[in-house]
Amino acid sequence: MITSTSGRSGRRIGDFLSIIILVAMALLVAAPSISEAKTKLWLYPDSDDPRAGGHVVTEVPFMLVVENRGTKDGDTASLVSLVVAVNDKTLLGSVTLLWPNGDVTEIVAADLYPGTPTLPCDGKNVPRHGIYPTDFTTVSVLNIDSIDEIEPGETVEIWVEVVGDDGLEVHFDAIAQGFKVKKDTEVCFGVVNPSGHDVTVILGEIGDADCPDVEIEKSANTTGVEVGGEVEYMIEVENTGDCELTDLVITEDIPTVIDPETGDLVPAFTVTAVDPVPDDQTELLITWNLDSLLPGEMATYTLTALFVEAADGQEVVNTACVTAEGDEIGIEECSSVEVAVGEESADGDIGGPGFWCNRIRFAIEGRHNATYTVEELNAFLAEINEGTDSSDGSFVFPELYDTSTLELAQDLLCHPQGAESAADRLARHLLTLWFNIVSERVDPEITLGDLCPGDEVLPDGADPTMTVDTVKLGAEDELLAEPPDEALLEWWKDVIDFINNASVGPCDGAEEAAPEPRRLRGRHLGRRGPS
């Protein structure tokens, strides 16, 4: 019987091993077809929703859930391992893992070694999650009877007991390998749960969570980009506590890819613009120093990245981190974002703001990879702003937002950091939807339930029988309301984001059951012009 170490905090494991945890996993007998995969691993405790933002556990033991959030055939995760890392191994008594088949793994300080875990296939380091480098070990999740891999939508549940001194933090990540086909060749790539989809166990008092506290959020203006295309990244750092933060350092890690010509690691993109001017910049790292950040204050950093040929077909993940030092203060938080390049980006998505941002940019600049001419885009814009004999135009554009020229439309689409309100954010996504409709990338009469979901999920309250046109009218109606409802503005944005990130069938693999219809949210769906 495994027991807790005497004098250490944490409950005795006692009858822990007598608890029989059997997880029924319906593994497919036939191997899935390999496609351009987007295998996604998430971790969360079963007491919490599978959401972004990181999960903190203070009561042990608990059930840790490892889920493959891939949605398509070929999104299989194999060679899955659990990374177990600690902030200070002198505080560690043990970490005990009870697997679904009843096997037990116990981890003690002697099992840990310093460094940063690496991904299968390419051997690259796990992107910074705010804890590495530190003492860690990896344990295979798949050394379990009958489990060879984790299919899309499947989970593995692991009962976890942590014993140690107050102040111990035990951090969990999951890594695996996935496969995709590129130019008729099967390619292996490394997978890790994104920053914010991890779990940390904290023993003892967490301390005053309000003072100090800092949050960082990184975003991109698109989820996919062609080779030679540009992506704008925005990093927002906010002091969410009650204390002034001093000596902050914000870093942007430039990811690397393997150059197929030379076999060397090269930067996945070239940084063409940075604002504000960094204090230090190399090919692989950008650093800004910030002397002070007052409670409630936010600092914003932007950079523009031009993706290189070697990144073609890759899902490029890069990470921004903030560290804050001060009187007995030591904080580090990180945020990551993923952009699919080239072949991976051509997955049938209807088209988000970044897609149309680049369509306009490429046409104006006369690039060889422009898919629409300036004349075609101006015709789309005229239909949005003025309508045609066969269809009505928008009441929102250009009445509330001046989109009378391609340059003005591009400015709204390409600069998410310029959105100062929920209405501005909705307008950006609504303009994108209008472009998708007038360009015939999406049929306005198709229902939400007939779309193949992409990276965004249909928000609660959305009726899958609603058509795209109904959504468009509902969003315009709310933007024109006096006064608009902030919550409804965000809700309509999320619905439109679902559409723009979806694709038109046939969907890959088994389709998920449509959610139960719910009451349509919004004031009304009657069409009206500005008063």
Secondary structure, 3 states (H helix, E strand, C coil): CCCCCCCCECCCCHHHHHCCCCCCCCCCCCCCCCCCCCCCEEEEECCCCCCCCCEEECCCCEEEEEEECCCCCCCCEEEEEEEEEECCHHHEEEEEEECCCCCEEEECHHHCEEECCECCCCCCECCCCCCCCEEEEEEECCCECCECEECCCCEEEEEEEEEECCCCEEEEEEEEEEEEEECCEEEEEEEECCCCCCEEEECCCCCCCCCCCEEEEEEECCCEECCCCEEEEEEEEEECCCCCEEEEEEEEECCEEECCCCCCEEECEEEEEEECCCCEECCCEEEEEEEEECCCCEEEEEEEEEECHHHCCCEEEEEEEEEEEECCEEEEEEEEEEEEEHHHHCCCECCCHHHHHHHHHHHHHCCCCCCCCHHHHHHHHHHHHHCECCECCCCCCCCCCCCCCHHHHHHHHHCHHHCCCHHHHHHHHHHHHHHHHHCCCCCCCCEHHHEECCCCCCCCCCCCCCEHHHHHHHHHHHHHCCCCCHHHHHHHHHHHHHHHHCEECCCCCCCCCCCCCCCCCCCCCCCCCCC
